[in-house]
Amino acid sequence: MDTVYNIVVSIRTMQGMMETGKFYLGADEDFAQSVFDNLEGDLTADDDVLIRVDLEKKESNMLPVRLKRICCTLNQYAHNCKIITRDVFKFFALEQ
């Protein structure tokens, strides 16, 4: 069974939370966990959350399962994009 990990980004809209982006992390669970653990954000969510970031595990023919979640500000999200891009580039372009 193929398993992949993604970081899914959602923003608050007038209609509720809307998925706006997804970062592919591949099939290595340790790598996916380490990238997510380096992100900035708050583990507790409240009604004022504007940006939500989830680590999801997707197995073939199954619905995705959320493993972890953080909520962040726009500045934290910008920093997180840099972290994700750097780590994914290093992992896929330099280490494999």
Chimera marker file (.cmm) of the C-alpha trace (Angstrom):
<marker_set name="trace">
<marker id="1" x="0.000" y="0.000" z="0.000" r="1" g="1" b="0" radius="0.5"/>
<marker id="2" x="1.449" y="3.377" z="-1.046" r="1" g="1" b="0" radius="0.5"/>
<marker id="3" x="1.629" y="6.006" z="1.670" r="1" g="1" b="0" radius="0.5"/>
<marker id="4" x="2.423" y="9.686" z="1.162" r="1" g="1" b="0" radius="0.5"/>
<marker id="5" x="2.656" y="12.613" z="3.540" r="1" g="1" b="0" radius="0.5"/>
<marker id="6" x="1.510" y="16.161" z="2.807" r="1" g="1" b="0" radius="0.5"/>
<marker id="7" x="1.394" y="19.446" z="4.624" r="1" g="1" b="0" radius="0.5"/>
<marker id="8" x="-2.022" y="20.967" z="3.940" r="1" g="1" b="0" radius="0.5"/>
<marker id="9" x="-2.657" y="24.700" z="4.352" r="1" g="1" b="0" radius="0.5"/>
<marker id="10" x="-6.128" y="26.121" z="5.007" r="1" g="1" b="0" radius="0.5"/>
<marker id="11" x="-7.299" y="29.687" z="5.535" r="1" g="1" b="0" radius="0.5"/>
<marker id="12" x="-10.388" y="31.094" z="7.214" r="1" g="1" b="0" radius="0.5"/>
<marker id="13" x="-12.979" y="32.516" z="4.835" r="1" g="1" b="0" radius="0.5"/>
<marker id="14" x="-16.489" y="33.847" z="5.387" r="1" g="1" b="0" radius="0.5"/>
<marker id="15" x="-17.750" y="30.318" z="4.622" r="1" g="1" b="0" radius="0.5"/>
<marker id="16" x="-15.291" y="28.597" z="6.998" r="1" g="1" b="0" radius="0.5"/>
<marker id="17" x="-11.878" y="27.007" z="6.530" r="1" g="1" b="0" radius="0.5"/>
<marker id="18" x="-10.808" y="26.469" z="2.913" r="1" g="1" b="0" radius="0.5"/>
<marker id="19" x="-7.849" y="24.375" z="1.745" r="1" g="1" b="0" radius="0.5"/>
<marker id="20" x="-5.548" y="26.608" z="-0.279" r="1" g="1" b="0" radius="0.5"/>
<marker id="21" x="-2.354" y="24.645" z="-0.686" r="1" g="1" b="0" radius="0.5"/>
<marker id="22" x="-0.531" y="21.385" z="-0.225" r="1" g="1" b="0" radius="0.5"/>
<marker id="23" x="3.158" y="20.550" z="0.118" r="1" g="1" b="0" radius="0.5"/>
<marker id="24" x="4.188" y="17.044" z="-0.955" r="1" g="1" b="0" radius="0.5"/>
<marker id="25" x="6.632" y="15.455" z="1.507" r="1" g="1" b="0" radius="0.5"/>
<marker id="26" x="6.916" y="11.988" z="-0.012" r="1" g="1" b="0" radius="0.5"/>
<marker id="27" x="6.681" y="8.589" z="1.650" r="1" g="1" b="0" radius="0.5"/>
<marker id="28" x="9.300" y="8.897" z="4.403" r="1" g="1" b="0" radius="0.5"/>
<marker id="29" x="7.441" y="9.292" z="7.708" r="1" g="1" b="0" radius="0.5"/>
<marker id="30" x="10.524" y="10.369" z="9.680" r="1" g="1" b="0" radius="0.5"/>
<marker id="31" x="11.257" y="13.118" z="7.158" r="1" g="1" b="0" radius="0.5"/>
<marker id="32" x="7.637" y="14.320" z="7.148" r="1" g="1" b="0" radius="0.5"/>
<marker id="33" x="7.505" y="14.407" z="10.951" r="1" g="1" b="0" radius="0.5"/>
<marker id="34" x="10.816" y="16.257" z="11.215" r="1" g="1" b="0" radius="0.5"/>
<marker id="35" x="9.760" y="18.943" z="8.715" r="1" g="1" b="0" radius="0.5"/>
<marker id="36" x="6.465" y="19.509" z="10.497" r="1" g="1" b="0" radius="0.5"/>
<marker id="37" x="8.099" y="19.582" z="13.929" r="1" g="1" b="0" radius="0.5"/>
<marker id="38" x="10.318" y="22.476" z="12.785" r="1" g="1" b="0" radius="0.5"/>
<marker id="39" x="7.370" y="24.694" z="11.855" r="1" g="1" b="0" radius="0.5"/>
<marker id="40" x="6.282" y="27.686" z="13.913" r="1" g="1" b="0" radius="0.5"/>
<marker id="41" x="2.747" y="27.931" z="15.217" r="1" g="1" b="0" radius="0.5"/>
<marker id="42" x="0.397" y="27.331" z="18.086" r="1" g="1" b="0" radius="0.5"/>
<marker id="43" x="-0.998" y="23.918" z="18.951" r="1" g="1" b="0" radius="0.5"/>
<marker id="44" x="-4.172" y="25.351" z="20.426" r="1" g="1" b="0" radius="0.5"/>
<marker id="45" x="-6.794" y="26.591" z="18.017" r="1" g="1" b="0" radius="0.5"/>
<marker id="46" x="-9.370" y="29.260" z="18.706" r="1" g="1" b="0" radius="0.5"/>
<marker id="47" x="-12.055" y="30.981" z="16.668" r="1" g="1" b="0" radius="0.5"/>
<marker id="48" x="-9.635" y="33.707" z="15.507" r="1" g="1" b="0" radius="0.5"/>
<marker id="49" x="-7.306" y="31.329" z="13.621" r="1" g="1" b="0" radius="0.5"/>
<marker id="50" x="-6.634" y="32.574" z="10.113" r="1" g="1" b="0" radius="0.5"/>
<marker id="51" x="-4.124" y="29.990" z="8.868" r="1" g="1" b="0" radius="0.5"/>
<marker id="52" x="-4.150" y="26.301" z="9.744" r="1" g="1" b="0" radius="0.5"/>
<marker id="53" x="-1.374" y="23.867" z="8.809" r="1" g="1" b="0" radius="0.5"/>
<marker id="54" x="-1.944" y="20.094" z="8.982" r="1" g="1" b="0" radius="0.5"/>
<marker id="55" x="0.348" y="17.116" z="8.517" r="1" g="1" b="0" radius="0.5"/>
<marker id="56" x="-1.641" y="14.464" z="6.672" r="1" g="1" b="0" radius="0.5"/>
<marker id="57" x="-0.963" y="10.839" z="5.884" r="1" g="1" b="0" radius="0.5"/>
<marker id="58" x="-2.632" y="9.462" z="2.748" r="1" g="1" b="0" radius="0.5"/>
<marker id="59" x="-2.712" y="5.769" z="1.954" r="1" g="1" b="0" radius="0.5"/>
<marker id="60" x="-3.930" y="4.543" z="-1.421" r="1" g="1" b="0" radius="0.5"/>
<marker id="61" x="-7.711" y="4.106" z="-1.604" r="1" g="1" b="0" radius="0.5"/>
<marker id="62" x="-8.160" y="5.655" z="1.856" r="1" g="1" b="0" radius="0.5"/>
<marker id="63" x="-9.167" y="9.082" z="3.108" r="1" g="1" b="0" radius="0.5"/>
<marker id="64" x="-6.318" y="11.261" z="4.425" r="1" g="1" b="0" radius="0.5"/>
<marker id="65" x="-5.630" y="11.124" z="8.154" r="1" g="1" b="0" radius="0.5"/>
<marker id="66" x="-4.555" y="14.262" z="10.008" r="1" g="1" b="0" radius="0.5"/>
<marker id="67" x="-1.535" y="13.472" z="12.180" r="1" g="1" b="0" radius="0.5"/>
<marker id="68" x="-0.733" y="16.933" z="13.550" r="1" g="1" b="0" radius="0.5"/>
<marker id="69" x="-2.058" y="20.480" z="13.356" r="1" g="1" b="0" radius="0.5"/>
<marker id="70" x="-0.758" y="23.955" z="14.111" r="1" g="1" b="0" radius="0.5"/>
<marker id="71" x="-2.309" y="27.366" z="13.682" r="1" g="1" b="0" radius="0.5"/>
<marker id="72" x="-0.144" y="30.298" z="12.671" r="1" g="1" b="0" radius="0.5"/>
<marker id="73" x="-0.021" y="33.955" z="11.835" r="1" g="1" b="0" radius="0.5"/>
<marker id="74" x="0.834" y="35.253" z="8.383" r="1" g="1" b="0" radius="0.5"/>
<marker id="75" x="4.427" y="35.950" z="9.448" r="1" g="1" b="0" radius="0.5"/>
<marker id="76" x="4.796" y="32.463" z="10.909" r="1" g="1" b="0" radius="0.5"/>
<marker id="77" x="3.316" y="30.960" z="7.742" r="1" g="1" b="0" radius="0.5"/>
<marker id="78" x="5.798" y="32.864" z="5.566" r="1" g="1" b="0" radius="0.5"/>
<marker id="79" x="8.636" y="31.502" z="7.716" r="1" g="1" b="0" radius="0.5"/>
<marker id="80" x="7.137" y="27.996" z="7.547" r="1" g="1" b="0" radius="0.5"/>
<marker id="81" x="7.019" y="28.121" z="3.731" r="1" g="1" b="0" radius="0.5"/>
<marker id="82" x="10.738" y="28.851" z="3.747" r="1" g="1" b="0" radius="0.5"/>
<marker id="83" x="11.425" y="25.934" z="6.101" r="1" g="1" b="0" radius="0.5"/>
<marker id="84" x="9.301" y="23.492" z="4.091" r="1" g="1" b="0" radius="0.5"/>
<marker id="85" x="10.806" y="24.538" z="0.754" r="1" g="1" b="0" radius="0.5"/>
<marker id="86" x="14.372" y="24.357" z="2.077" r="1" g="1" b="0" radius="0.5"/>
<marker id="87" x="13.898" y="20.938" z="3.689" r="1" g="1" b="0" radius="0.5"/>
<marker id="88" x="12.047" y="19.433" z="0.724" r="1" g="1" b="0" radius="0.5"/>
<marker id="89" x="14.687" y="20.722" z="-1.689" r="1" g="1" b="0" radius="0.5"/>
<marker id="90" x="17.512" y="19.294" z="0.419" r="1" g="1" b="0" radius="0.5"/>
<marker id="91" x="15.752" y="15.952" z="0.841" r="1" g="1" b="0" radius="0.5"/>
<marker id="92" x="14.740" y="15.358" z="-2.768" r="1" g="1" b="0" radius="0.5"/>
<marker id="93" x="17.501" y="17.153" z="-4.661" r="1" g="1" b="0" radius="0.5"/>
<marker id="94" x="20.561" y="16.584" z="-2.511" r="1" g="1" b="0" radius="0.5"/>
<marker id="95" x="20.030" y="13.555" z="-0.270" r="1" g="1" b="0" radius="0.5"/>
<marker id="96" x="18.284" y="11.053" z="-2.505" r="1" g="1" b="0" radius="0.5"/>
<link id1="1" id2="2" r="1" g="1" b="0" radius="0.2"/>
<link id1="2" id2="3" r="1" g="1" b="0" radius="0.2"/>
<link id1="3" id2="4" r="1" g="1" b="0" radius="0.2"/>
<link id1="4" id2="5" r="1" g="1" b="0" radius="0.2"/>
<link id1="5" id2="6" r="1" g="1" b="0" radius="0.2"/>
<link id1="6" id2="7" r="1" g="1" b="0" radius="0.2"/>
<link id1="7" id2="8" r="1" g="1" b="0" radius="0.2"/>
<link id1="8" id2="9" r="1" g="1" b="0" radius="0.2"/>
<link id1="9" id2="10" r="1" g="1" b="0" radius="0.2"/>
<link id1="10" id2="11" r="1" g="1" b="0" radius="0.2"/>
<link id1="11" id2="12" r="1" g="1" b="0" radius="0.2"/>
<link id1="12" id2="13" r="1" g="1" b="0" radius="0.2"/>
<link id1="13" id2="14" r="1" g="1" b="0" radius="0.2"/>
<link id1="14" id2="15" r="1" g="1" b="0" radius="0.2"/>
<link id1="15" id2="16" r="1" g="1" b="0" radius="0.2"/>
<link id1="16" id2="17" r="1" g="1" b="0" radius="0.2"/>
<link id1="17" id2="18" r="1" g="1" b="0" radius="0.2"/>
<link id1="18" id2="19" r="1" g="1" b="0" radius="0.2"/>
<link id1="19" id2="20" r="1" g="1" b="0" radius="0.2"/>
<link id1="20" id2="21" r="1" g="1" b="0" radius="0.2"/>
<link id1="21" id2="22" r="1" g="1" b="0" radius="0.2"/>
<link id1="22" id2="23" r="1" g="1" b="0" radius="0.2"/>
<link id1="23" id2="24" r="1" g="1" b="0" radius="0.2"/>
<link id1="24" id2="25" r="1" g="1" b="0" radius="0.2"/>
<link id1="25" id2="26" r="1" g="1" b="0" radius="0.2"/>
<link id1="26" id2="27" r="1" g="1" b="0" radius="0.2"/>
<link id1="27" id2="28" r="1" g="1" b="0" radius="0.2"/>
<link id1="28" id2="29" r="1" g="1" b="0" radius="0.2"/>
<link id1="29" id2="30" r="1" g="1" b="0" radius="0.2"/>
<link id1="30" id2="31" r="1" g="1" b="0" radius="0.2"/>
<link id1="31" id2="32" r="1" g="1" b="0" radius="0.2"/>
<link id1="32" id2="33" r="1" g="1" b="0" radius="0.2"/>
<link id1="33" id2="34" r="1" g="1" b="0" radius="0.2"/>
<link id1="34" id2="35" r="1" g="1" b="0" radius="0.2"/>
<link id1="35" id2="36" r="1" g="1" b="0" radius="0.2"/>
<link id1="36" id2="37" r="1" g="1" b="0" radius="0.2"/>
<link id1="37" id2="38" r="1" g="1" b="0" radius="0.2"/>
<link id1="38" id2="39" r="1" g="1" b="0" radius="0.2"/>
<link id1="39" id2="40" r="1" g="1" b="0" radius="0.2"/>
<link id1="40" id2="41" r="1" g="1" b="0" radius="0.2"/>
<link id1="41" id2="42" r="1" g="1" b="0" radius="0.2"/>
<link id1="42" id2="43" r="1" g="1" b="0" radius="0.2"/>
<link id1="43" id2="44" r="1" g="1" b="0" radius="0.2"/>
<link id1="44" id2="45" r="1" g="1" b="0" radius="0.2"/>
<link id1="45" id2="46" r="1" g="1" b="0" radius="0.2"/>
<link id1="46" id2="47" r="1" g="1" b="0" radius="0.2"/>
<link id1="47" id2="48" r="1" g="1" b="0" radius="0.2"/>
<link id1="48" id2="49" r="1" g="1" b="0" radius="0.2"/>
<link id1="49" id2="50" r="1" g="1" b="0" radius="0.2"/>
<link id1="50" id2="51" r="1" g="1" b="0" radius="0.2"/>
<link id1="51" id2="52" r="1" g="1" b="0" radius="0.2"/>
<link id1="52" id2="53" r="1" g="1" b="0" radius="0.2"/>
<link id1="53" id2="54" r="1" g="1" b="0" radius="0.2"/>
<link id1="54" id2="55" r="1" g="1" b="0" radius="0.2"/>
<link id1="55" id2="56" r="1" g="1" b="0" radius="0.2"/>
<link id1="56" id2="57" r="1" g="1" b="0" radius="0.2"/>
<link id1="57" id2="58" r="1" g="1" b="0" radius="0.2"/>
<link id1="58" id2="59" r="1" g="1" b="0" radius="0.2"/>
<link id1="59" id2="60" r="1" g="1" b="0" radius="0.2"/>
<link id1="60" id2="61" r="1" g="1" b="0" radius="0.2"/>
<link id1="61" id2="62" r="1" g="1" b="0" radius="0.2"/>
<link id1="62" id2="63" r="1" g="1" b="0" radius="0.2"/>
<link id1="63" id2="64" r="1" g="1" b="0" radius="0.2"/>
<link id1="64" id2="65" r="1" g="1" b="0" radius="0.2"/>
<link id1="65" id2="66" r="1" g="1" b="0" radius="0.2"/>
<link id1="66" id2="67" r="1" g="1" b="0" radius="0.2"/>
<link id1="67" id2="68" r="1" g="1" b="0" radius="0.2"/>
<link id1="68" id2="69" r="1" g="1" b="0" radius="0.2"/>
<link id1="69" id2="70" r="1" g="1" b="0" radius="0.2"/>
<link id1="70" id2="71" r="1" g="1" b="0" radius="0.2"/>
<link id1="71" id2="72" r="1" g="1" b="0" radius="0.2"/>
<link id1="72" id2="73" r="1" g="1" b="0" radius="0.2"/>
<link id1="73" id2="74" r="1" g="1" b="0" radius="0.2"/>
<link id1="74" id2="75" r="1" g="1" b="0" radius="0.2"/>
<link id1="75" id2="76" r="1" g="1" b="0" radius="0.2"/>
<link id1="76" id2="77" r="1" g="1" b="0" radius="0.2"/>
<link id1="77" id2="78" r="1" g="1" b="0" radius="0.2"/>
<link id1="78" id2="79" r="1" g="1" b="0" radius="0.2"/>
<link id1="79" id2="80" r="1" g="1" b="0" radius="0.2"/>
<link id1="80" id2="81" r="1" g="1" b="0" radius="0.2"/>
<link id1="81" id2="82" r="1" g="1" b="0" radius="0.2"/>
<link id1="82" id2="83" r="1" g="1" b="0" radius="0.2"/>
<link id1="83" id2="84" r="1" g="1" b="0" radius="0.2"/>
<link id1="84" id2="85" r="1" g="1" b="0" radius="0.2"/>
<link id1="85" id2="86" r="1" g="1" b="0" radius="0.2"/>
<link id1="86" id2="87" r="1" g="1" b="0" radius="0.2"/>
<link id1="87" id2="88" r="1" g="1" b="0" radius="0.2"/>
<link id1="88" id2="89" r="1" g="1" b="0" radius="0.2"/>
<link id1="89" id2="90" r="1" g="1" b="0" radius="0.2"/>
<link id1="90" id2="91" r="1" g="1" b="0" radius="0.2"/>
<link id1="91" id2="92" r="1" g="1" b="0" radius="0.2"/>
<link id1="92" id2="93" r="1" g="1" b="0" radius="0.2"/>
<link id1="93" id2="94" r="1" g="1" b="0" radius="0.2"/>
<link id1="94" id2="95" r="1" g="1" b="0" radius="0.2"/>
<link id1="95" id2="96" r="1" g="1" b="0" radius="0.2"/>
</marker_set>
